[in-house]
Amino acid sequence: MAFALPMSWFITAICATAIIYTILGFLRPRFTRVQTSPWERGPSRRTGLQLLAILLVLGVGGIGLYTISGQLWILLVAAGLAFGATFYLSQRIEKAFSGSFTEGK
């Protein structure tokens, strides 16, 4: 949805998001007391790659369709679908990661 903002706000939104997620990534081991990552485990890595592919398709597709048509609702739908996919698949990533972690794999 940041693509619907004016250029200065777009750059600010993208940079702020990147900084926030980077900081959260660094803080996660401190609060969870777990030094390993879901990207190190097979099942959670596969689900994470599926999520990444879905988000790329939705992001590129939504931006492309918005650029062609200029209709803001396209970005809203793409953002809603991206949120839903992230919510659903993140739970699957966590479940796969915790399962493989407790099994010692």
Phi and psi in degrees as GROMACS dihedral restraints (atoms count N, CA, C in turn):
[ dihedral_restraints ]
;  ai    aj    ak    al  type     phi  dphi    fc
    3     4     5     6     1   -63.4    20    10
    4     5     6     7     1   -23.0    20    10
    6     7     8     9     1   -68.8    20    10
    7     8     9    10     1   -16.1    20    10
    9    10    11    12     1   -84.1    20    10
   10    11    12    13     1    -7.4    20    10
   12    13    14    15     1   -85.0    20    10
   13    14    15    16     1   159.3    20    10
   15    16    17    18     1   -60.3    20    10
   16    17    18    19     1   158.2    20    10
   18    19    20    21     1   -55.0    20    10
   19    20    21    22     1   -44.5    20    10
   21    22    23    24     1   -64.7    20    10
   22    23    24    25     1   -40.7    20    10
   24    25    26    27     1   -70.9    20    10
   25    26    27    28     1   -33.9    20    10
   27    28    29    30     1   -60.6    20    10
   28    29    30    31     1   -49.6    20    10
   30    31    32    33     1   -63.3    20    10
   31    32    33    34     1   -41.7    20    10
   33    34    35    36     1   -61.7    20    10
   34    35    36    37     1   -45.2    20    10
   36    37    38    39     1   -64.0    20    10
   37    38    39    40     1   -44.2    20    10
   39    40    41    42     1   -65.4    20    10
   40    41    42    43     1   -45.3    20    10
   42    43    44    45     1   -64.3    20    10
   43    44    45    46     1   -44.1    20    10
   45    46    47    48     1   -62.4    20    10
   46    47    48    49     1   -42.3    20    10
   48    49    50    51     1   -62.7    20    10
   49    50    51    52     1   -45.3    20    10
   51    52    53    54     1   -62.2    20    10
   52    53    54    55     1   -42.4    20    10
   54    55    56    57     1   -65.9    20    10
   55    56    57    58     1   -44.6    20    10
   57    58    59    60     1   -61.9    20    10
   58    59    60    61     1   -45.9    20    10
   60    61    62    63     1   -67.3    20    10
   61    62    63    64     1   -33.9    20    10
   63    64    65    66     1   -66.1    20    10
   64    65    66    67     1   -44.9    20    10
   66    67    68    69     1   -62.6    20    10
   67    68    69    70     1   -44.1    20    10
   69    70    71    72     1   -62.2    20    10
   70    71    72    73     1   -37.4    20    10
   72    73    74    75     1   -63.0    20    10
   73    74    75    76     1   -39.5    20    10
   75    76    77    78     1   -72.3    20    10
   76    77    78    79     1   -30.2    20    10
   78    79    80    81     1   -81.9    20    10
   79    80    81    82     1   -23.0    20    10
   81    82    83    84     1   -53.3    20    10
   82    83    84    85     1   -48.9    20    10
   84    85    86    87     1   -62.6    20    10
   85    86    87    88     1   -32.1    20    10
   87    88    89    90     1   -65.5    20    10
   88    89    90    91     1   -40.1    20    10
   90    91    92    93     1   -87.7    20    10
   91    92    93    94     1   -30.5    20    10
   93    94    95    96     1   -90.3    20    10
   94    95    96    97     1   -15.5    20    10
   96    97    98    99     1    61.6    20    10
   97    98    99   100     1    22.3    20    10
   99   100   101   102     1  -118.7    20    10
  100   101   102   103     1   123.6    20    10
  102   103   104   105     1   -92.1    20    10
  103   104   105   106     1   -11.9    20    10
  105   106   107   108     1   -82.8    20    10
  106   107   108   109     1   172.0    20    10
  108   109   110   111     1  -130.3    20    10
  109   110   111   112     1   149.1    20    10
  111   112   113   114     1   -60.0    20    10
  112   113   114   115     1   -23.3    20    10
  114   115   116   117     1   -75.1    20    10
  115   116   117   118     1    -6.5    20    10
  117   118   119   120     1   -90.8    20    10
  118   119   120   121     1    -8.5    20    10
  120   121   122   123     1  -108.7    20    10
  121   122   123   124     1   141.3    20    10
  123   124   125   126     1   -58.0    20    10
  124   125   126   127     1   -60.2    20    10
  126   127   128   129     1   -62.5    20    10
  127   128   129   130     1   -40.9    20    10
  129   130   131   132     1   -71.9    20    10
  130   131   132   133     1   -32.2    20    10
  132   133   134   135     1   -65.8    20    10
  133   134   135   136     1   -42.4    20    10
  135   136   137   138     1   -61.9    20    10
  136   137   138   139     1   -44.2    20    10
  138   139   140   141     1   -66.4    20    10
  139   140   141   142     1   -38.1    20    10
  141   142   143   144     1   -62.5    20    10
  142   143   144   145     1   -39.5    20    10
  144   145   146   147     1   -68.5    20    10
  145   146   147   148     1   -35.1    20    10
  147   148   149   150     1   -62.5    20    10
  148   149   150   151     1   -44.3    20    10
  150   151   152   153     1   -62.2    20    10
  151   152   153   154     1   -43.7    20    10
  153   154   155   156     1   -60.0    20    10
  154   155   156   157     1   -43.0    20    10
  156   157   158   159     1   -64.0    20    10
  157   158   159   160     1   -43.4    20    10
  159   160   161   162     1   -62.2    20    10
  160   161   162   163     1   -44.7    20    10
  162   163   164   165     1   -65.7    20    10
  163   164   165   166     1   -36.5    20    10
  165   166   167   168     1   -65.1    20    10
  166   167   168   169     1   -44.3    20    10
  168   169   170   171     1   -63.0    20    10
  169   170   171   172     1   -46.2    20    10
  171   172   173   174     1   -65.3    20    10
  172   173   174   175     1   -41.8    20    10
  174   175   176   177     1   -66.2    20    10
  175   176   177   178     1   -52.0    20    10
  177   178   179   180     1   -66.5    20    10
  178   179   180   181     1   -42.6    20    10
  180   181   182   183     1   -64.6    20    10
  181   182   183   184     1   -45.8    20    10
  183   184   185   186     1   -63.0    20    10
  184   185   186   187     1   -44.5    20    10
  186   187   188   189     1   -66.1    20    10
  187   188   189   190     1   -41.9    20    10
  189   190   191   192     1   -62.7    20    10
  190   191   192   193     1   -47.3    20    10
  192   193   194   195     1   -65.8    20    10
  193   194   195   196     1   -36.2    20    10
  195   196   197   198     1   -66.2    20    10
  196   197   198   199     1   -41.3    20    10
  198   199   200   201     1   -62.7    20    10
  199   200   201   202     1   -40.0    20    10
  201   202   203   204     1   -71.5    20    10
  202   203   204   205     1   -45.5    20    10
  204   205   206   207     1   -96.3    20    10
  205   206   207   208     1   -28.7    20    10
  207   208   209   210     1    74.5    20    10
  208   209   210   211     1    12.6    20    10
  210   211   212   213     1   -90.8    20    10
  211   212   213   214     1   117.8    20    10
  213   214   215   216     1   -65.7    20    10
  214   215   216   217     1   -30.1    20    10
  216   217   218   219     1   -60.3    20    10
  217   218   219   220     1   -27.4    20    10
  219   220   221   222     1   -63.5    20    10
  220   221   222   223     1   -43.0    20    10
  222   223   224   225     1   -66.2    20    10
  223   224   225   226     1   -36.9    20    10
  225   226   227   228     1   -65.0    20    10
  226   227   228   229     1   -42.7    20    10
  228   229   230   231     1   -65.2    20    10
  229   230   231   232     1   -44.5    20    10
  231   232   233   234     1   -61.7    20    10
  232   233   234   235     1   -41.6    20    10
  234   235   236   237     1   -65.3    20    10
  235   236   237   238     1   -40.9    20    10
  237   238   239   240     1   -63.0    20    10
  238   239   240   241     1   -43.0    20    10
  240   241   242   243     1   -66.0    20    10
  241   242   243   244     1   -39.1    20    10
  243   244   245   246     1   -64.3    20    10
  244   245   246   247     1   -40.9    20    10
  246   247   248   249     1   -62.3    20    10
  247   248   249   250     1   -46.9    20    10
  249   250   251   252     1   -61.2    20    10
  250   251   252   253     1   -43.7    20    10
  252   253   254   255     1   -64.5    20    10
  253   254   255   256     1   -41.8    20    10
  255   256   257   258     1   -64.8    20    10
  256   257   258   259     1   -43.9    20    10
  258   259   260   261     1   -61.8    20    10
  259   260   261   262     1   -47.9    20    10
  261   262   263   264     1   -68.9    20    10
  262   263   264   265     1   -51.3    20    10
  264   265   266   267     1   -73.0    20    10
  265   266   267   268     1   -27.3    20    10
  267   268   269   270     1   -63.7    20    10
  268   269   270   271     1   -37.0    20    10
  270   271   272   273     1   -65.0    20    10
  271   272   273   274     1   -39.4    20    10
  273   274   275   276     1   -67.0    20    10
  274   275   276   277     1   -38.9    20    10
  276   277   278   279     1   -62.0    20    10
  277   278   279   280     1   -46.3    20    10
  279   280   281   282     1   -62.8    20    10
  280   281   282   283     1   -42.2    20    10
  282   283   284   285     1   -65.1    20    10
  283   284   285   286     1   -43.8    20    10
  285   286   287   288     1   -66.1    20    10
  286   287   288   289     1   -41.4    20    10
  288   289   290   291     1   -65.0    20    10
  289   290   291   292     1   -47.0    20    10
  291   292   293   294     1   -66.5    20    10
  292   293   294   295     1   -34.4    20    10
  294   295   296   297     1   -65.9    20    10
  295   296   297   298     1   -44.9    20    10
  297   298   299   300     1   -71.8    20    10
  298   299   300   301     1   -30.5    20    10
  300   301   302   303     1   -69.2    20    10
  301   302   303   304     1   -43.0    20    10
  303   304   305   306     1   -71.9    20    10
  304   305   306   307     1   -25.8    20    10
  306   307   308   309     1   -80.7    20    10
  307   308   309   310     1    -8.5    20    10
  309   310   311   312     1    79.3    20    10
  310   311   312   313     1    22.2    20    10
